[in-house]
Amino acid sequence: MPGRVAVVSKTPFRLTFAGGGTDLPEYYRSHGPGACVAGAMDKGIFVFVVENFNADEVRVSYRVTEDAKRSIDEINHSSIREAMRLLKIPSGIQIITATQMPSRGTGIGSSSSCAVGVLHALHVWKGERVGPRQLAHEAVRIEREVLKEPGGIQDQYAAAYGGLNLIQVGRDGSVSVQSLTVDHDAFERLNDHLMLFFTGIERNSGELHVQQVSEIDRHLEEYDRMRSLAVDIARALERLDFPDIGRLMDENWQLKKRLSAGISNPRIDRAYALATKAGAMGGKLLGAGGGGFLFFLVPPERQADVRRELEQIGFVPKAVRLDITGSTIVHQE
């Protein structure tokens, strides 16, 4: 029997400042360690777990509704199915997800946030307490080992832990999460410099990861430098050195664009050029590339100029802030 009849989790999406790509196993296992600086944004995914009237059935609802499933093997949503299998929950529940941002192929780690959020809600529904390391580890296990989905490990750890962290992964797969030393006032000043714009493009990140992985050995110099940039930007963030943070973000973006032809395109390049000319200190495209969200560091007094330039070419601004909170339970009964 469950420990609860209803549980709601909230799990943040991810913002990466530098080092993304070095958390891919195809890089860190042979050339590691990998290192990236990732934060949790104040937008994310809600997961609702509620008792089902029929104890022999499962109901799952996300973009579509999967009703009256009598076996978890029938569930099409892969991470929900495998989370239920991992936690040995055969039936008798409803699982509903709702997101606060466009999340399919937009580079904010939404699939991993979903996996973490589902696991968290299911653990609590069973009456189990679980910490962020276990949640991240289980999500990585489901996505990378069970489902064999391409990608790295930063999304799961950023979602589970929250805050702003230097995430490092060794050749043996061991993960270190170092919370950056940024006090409350500095954290709020950093938040005041963040801008996010939706390109309007959603893409298949798995295909991009496969393409990038196939070319890692040709781009070791870029990957090694991005790993170093993650450590450098972590120190710059702790000093709250905005010019240095912006410069390092820009260098990371220029390096990332070399990894694959599909990472950027003329429209994204134009938007980036307009933003930097209007006052952005640096920025990058979030995630594997090809679309999703552009992320910038912009002094508050220049943000109106940046917003005007990008809105004119169809990029949609989205207010965003970093959040110290990782996956949390916001309701249980």
Secondary structure, 3 states (H helix, E strand, C coil): CCCCCEEEEEEEEEEEEECCCCCCHHHHHHHCCEEEEEEEEEEEEEEEEEECCCCCCEEEECCCEEEEECCHHHCCCHHHHHHHHHCCCCCCEEEEEEECCCCCCCCCCHHHHHHHHHHHHHHHHCCCCCCHHHHHHHHHHHHHHHCCCCCCCHHHHHHHHCCEEEEEECCCCCEEEEECCCCHHHHHHHHCCEEEEECCCCCCHHHHHHHHHCCHHHHHHHHHHHHHHHHHHHHHHHHCCHHHHHHHHHHHHHHHHCCCCCCCCHHHHHHHHHHHHHCCCEEEECCCCCCCEEEEECCHHHHHHHHHHHHHCCCEECCCCECCCCCEEEEEC
